[in-house]
């Protein structure tokens, strides 16, 4: 009987010892090895978590590991996602799940609390994709600064005006970097046969609103604008240029002048006809914007386009001064828009050789066939 009791006591003590060893092992695993593994997968925990909270989140994260580290859809496209000012984490997590960005909003919220990122999410507009793992989306939501910025180029801007818009654009390109790149025609292989070897890309940076990545280079930016230009020039337009006796480079030069002369867009075809008529007759173009381009920046007016021009200005000795030199200037004086290019390709058929601004402040012009009519159109 005593032997039997002794045996049971020994077994009980052994069982207790095993349980204690198992408990100690579990405690060591929970307190040491589990946190190491979780930290390896998800990064360090937030300092605010207590030991019990940390153990709880460690266990939960290990159970949903794949939902956080694997994307919901590896071929998912990029879509917009907006976080409203004051929106709370549960709402954000739920919407991310409902809109198909992440597989599990609850797991996402656990990860945010574990890392402390739940207090750092910023309101704003984001570009997210289901191809991004949930942990990557969580990191993206910490910075509302967009990866892309809008950059606008107005029709009629010259290279220096585009460069001047860069410092406040959000792009990491300096004006000097832009101008240096724009002075290198080799950046645009599609224009190799069009541009003179010593020319620049003035005239071929198509106006419009672009979306550029912040880290885009000057060369990449310029190439995108040139590609827009070449993409807009249709075979019919090229045929129209040829019908006027112009190649693409000459047509762009004339379009750049038409762009600066026309205040009202619907007058561009008529203004183009005047210049084409003058070229056909061997007359000088007598265009003010070409002189303005030659003069460059006017520090007193803080403008690249001096206005009004003086008699002395009109005598400026420059190949761009069409009051002195006949035919087209050696290069474009601005970057024309599509309407100005089309006006040169498909001008109105008119008998006009002159035009001048009307006196009513409308921005429109009075056109004349003879110089006498042109003089009579002057403001009284």
Number of C-alpha atoms within 10 A of each C-alpha: 6 7 8 9 10 11 12 12 12 12 12 12 12 12 12 12 12 12 12 12 12 12 12 12 12 14 13 12 13 17 16 12 13 18 21 16 13 19 14 10 14 19 14 14 20 14 10 12 15 10 10 10 12 19 17 13 21 24 15 15 21 16 11 16 15 15 19 26 15 18 22 22 16 12 11 15 13 14 12 9 18 15 19 12 9 8 12 13 19 14 13 19 20 16 17 21 18 13 11 14 27 28 21 19 23 14 20 28 19 17 26 22 17 24 19 17 18 20 12 13 21 18 16 15 16 20 17 20 23 24 19 24 21 27 18 15 22 21 13 17 23 15 16 16 13 14 14 16 15 14 17 14 20 15 21 23 24 22 23 18 16 19 18 14 16 16 12 9 14 18 20 16 19 15 19 13 14 21 19 12 21 26 15 15 20 16 18 20 11 14 18 12 9 13 19 13 11 8 14 20 24 24 27 29 28 26 22 14 11 15 12 18 16 16 12 13 18 21 18 14 19 21 21 15 19 23 16 16 19 14 10 14 14 11 9 12 19 17 16 20 24 14 12 18 12 19 15 19 20 19 25 27 26 27 30 30 27 32 29 22 23 20 15 12 14 13 18 25 23 24 28 29 24 26 26 24 20 19 16 12 10 11 17 17 25 19 18 21 24 27 26 24 19 19 20 13 15 13 9 7 10 9 13 18 21 21 12 9 14 9 8 7 16 19 12 16 15 16 17 25 27 23 20 17 16 17 17 21 19 13 21 27 28 29 30 30 26 17 17 31 27 22 27 29 25 20 21 16 13 17 14 20 22 23 23 17 18 15 14 9 8 10 13 18 22 14 21 20 14 12 13 9 14 17 13 10 18 13 10 5
